[in-house]
């Protein structure tokens, strides 16, 4: 009789152990997928050459729960029409952005950037100084000639709550898989 009780107790412990293991694995998988694995399909050529139309990238939702977007981060934001766009952070909260003679100025100083990220042919509304609020960002596409971004009234300054996450990995096409800088 005691033998059956010991065997039942061991079986019960194993079943409970499996249930706990499965729950931990499912929770961990959800955390990783939710936090770091949200797929975003690029549309258009506004981030060329860094990202191309039809690339699939992964977005990190968690980083901006603990920190704020930094200059030159590539972010996913939700427009007023509820469409998602991918652009690069250029201006930070409280700064004044202006485009003069095809160069981006931040607080009256030329933006220091590599790969031509400080150059813009069409100034749009940034022809005049654009003062960012305490929760606003100025975003530009890397393909300045083919990007609808903060230079235009229909996008304008992007509020912090519109920013959904940071692009960190190009997933597709497989030949170009890698971290996004």
C-alpha positions as CSV (number, residue, x, y, z in Angstrom):
1,X,0.0,0.0,0.0
2,X,2.8,2.4,0.8
3,X,4.5,1.6,-2.5
4,X,1.4,2.8,-4.4
5,X,1.3,6.1,-2.4
6,X,5.0,6.8,-3.1
7,X,4.5,6.1,-6.8
8,X,1.4,8.3,-7.0
9,X,3.3,11.1,-5.2
10,X,6.3,10.9,-7.6
11,X,3.9,10.8,-10.6
12,X,2.1,13.9,-9.3
13,X,5.4,15.7,-8.7
14,X,6.5,14.9,-12.3
15,X,3.2,16.1,-13.8
16,X,3.4,19.4,-11.7
17,X,7.0,19.8,-12.8
18,X,6.1,19.4,-16.5
19,X,3.2,21.9,-16.1
20,X,5.6,24.5,-14.5
21,X,8.2,23.9,-17.2
22,X,5.7,24.4,-20.0
23,X,4.3,27.5,-18.3
24,X,7.8,29.0,-18.0
25,X,8.7,28.2,-21.6
26,X,5.4,29.7,-22.9
27,X,5.9,32.8,-20.8
28,X,9.4,33.3,-22.0
29,X,8.5,32.7,-25.6
30,X,5.7,35.3,-25.3
31,X,8.0,37.8,-23.7
32,X,10.7,37.4,-26.4
33,X,8.2,37.5,-29.3
34,X,6.1,40.4,-27.9
35,X,9.2,42.4,-26.8
36,X,11.7,41.8,-29.6
37,X,10.0,39.9,-32.4
38,X,7.2,42.1,-33.8
39,X,7.6,41.9,-37.5
40,X,7.2,45.1,-39.6
41,X,7.2,44.9,-43.4
42,X,8.8,47.9,-45.1
43,X,6.7,49.8,-47.7
44,X,8.2,52.1,-50.2
45,X,11.8,53.4,-50.5
46,X,11.9,56.1,-47.8
47,X,14.7,54.3,-45.8
48,X,16.9,53.4,-48.8
49,X,19.8,52.5,-48.7
50,X,19.6,51.2,-45.0
51,X,16.3,49.4,-45.5
52,X,14.6,48.6,-48.8
53,X,10.9,48.3,-49.7
54,X,9.6,44.8,-48.9
55,X,12.3,44.1,-46.3
56,X,10.9,42.6,-43.1
57,X,12.4,43.9,-39.9
58,X,11.9,43.1,-36.2
59,X,10.9,45.8,-33.8
60,X,11.9,46.0,-30.2
61,X,8.9,47.3,-28.2
62,X,10.5,47.1,-24.7
63,X,13.6,49.3,-25.1
64,X,11.5,52.5,-25.1
65,X,9.6,51.4,-22.0
66,X,12.9,52.1,-20.1
67,X,14.7,54.7,-22.2
68,X,13.8,57.4,-24.7
69,X,14.5,57.3,-28.4
70,X,18.0,58.6,-29.3
71,X,19.2,60.6,-32.2
72,X,19.7,58.4,-35.3
73,X,17.6,55.5,-33.9
74,X,15.4,53.9,-36.6
75,X,11.9,53.7,-35.1
76,X,8.4,52.5,-36.0
77,X,5.7,55.1,-35.3
78,X,1.9,55.2,-35.8
79,X,0.6,58.0,-38.0
80,X,-2.6,59.8,-37.3
81,X,-4.3,57.6,-40.0
82,X,-3.2,54.5,-38.0
83,X,-0.6,53.4,-40.6
84,X,2.8,52.4,-39.4
85,X,6.0,54.1,-40.8
86,X,9.7,53.6,-40.3
87,X,11.9,56.6,-40.0
88,X,15.1,57.9,-38.3
89,X,15.1,60.1,-35.3
90,X,16.8,63.4,-36.1
91,X,15.4,66.0,-33.6
92,X,14.8,65.3,-29.9
93,X,12.3,66.9,-27.5
94,X,12.9,70.6,-26.7
95,X,15.3,71.1,-29.7
96,X,14.8,73.5,-32.6
97,X,15.3,71.8,-36.1
98,X,15.8,73.8,-39.3
99,X,17.0,73.0,-42.7
100,X,19.2,75.7,-44.2
101,X,21.1,75.4,-47.6
102,X,20.4,71.6,-47.7
103,X,21.8,70.9,-44.2
104,X,20.0,70.0,-41.0
105,X,20.6,72.3,-38.1
106,X,19.8,71.4,-34.5
107,X,19.7,74.4,-32.1
108,X,21.5,76.5,-34.7
109,X,24.4,74.0,-35.0
110,X,24.9,71.8,-38.1
111,X,24.0,68.2,-37.4
112,X,27.1,66.0,-37.4
113,X,26.2,62.8,-39.1
114,X,27.8,60.2,-41.3
115,X,26.5,58.9,-44.7
116,X,24.8,62.1,-45.7
117,X,22.2,61.9,-42.9
118,X,22.7,65.7,-42.3
119,X,21.8,66.6,-45.9
120,X,18.3,67.4,-47.2
121,X,17.4,68.9,-50.5
122,X,13.7,69.7,-49.8
123,X,13.3,71.5,-46.5
124,X,9.5,71.5,-46.3
125,X,8.1,73.0,-43.1
126,X,11.7,72.9,-41.6
127,X,12.6,75.8,-43.9
128,X,11.6,77.8,-40.9
129,X,12.6,76.8,-37.3
130,X,10.6,73.8,-36.0
131,X,10.5,73.8,-32.2
132,X,9.8,70.4,-30.7
133,X,7.7,70.0,-27.6
134,X,8.8,68.1,-24.6
135,X,7.3,64.9,-26.0
136,X,8.0,65.4,-29.7
137,X,10.6,64.1,-32.2
138,X,11.6,65.1,-35.7
139,X,11.9,62.1,-38.0
140,X,13.4,61.8,-41.4
141,X,13.6,59.0,-43.9
142,X,17.2,58.1,-45.1
143,X,16.0,58.6,-48.7
144,X,15.4,62.3,-48.2
145,X,14.1,62.8,-51.8
146,X,11.6,60.0,-51.5
147,X,10.4,60.2,-47.9
148,X,7.2,61.5,-46.4
149,X,8.4,62.5,-42.9
150,X,8.4,65.3,-40.3
151,X,9.2,67.9,-43.0
152,X,5.6,67.6,-44.2
153,X,2.4,68.8,-42.6
154,X,0.6,65.5,-42.8
155,X,3.3,63.9,-40.6
156,X,4.9,66.8,-38.7
157,X,6.4,66.4,-35.3
158,X,5.9,62.9,-33.9
159,X,4.7,62.5,-30.3
160,X,6.4,60.1,-28.0
161,X,3.3,58.0,-27.6
162,X,3.2,57.4,-31.4
163,X,6.5,55.7,-31.3
164,X,5.9,52.0,-31.1
165,X,9.5,50.6,-31.0
166,X,13.0,50.5,-32.3
167,X,14.0,48.6,-35.5
168,X,16.9,46.3,-34.6
169,X,17.1,43.4,-37.1
170,X,16.5,42.9,-40.8
171,X,14.9,39.4,-41.1
172,X,14.1,39.2,-44.8
173,X,15.4,38.9,-47.4
174,X,17.6,36.1,-45.8
175,X,20.6,37.2,-47.9
176,X,20.6,40.5,-46.0
177,X,19.7,39.3,-42.5
178,X,21.5,41.3,-39.8
179,X,21.4,44.0,-37.2
180,X,20.1,47.4,-38.2
181,X,22.4,50.3,-37.3
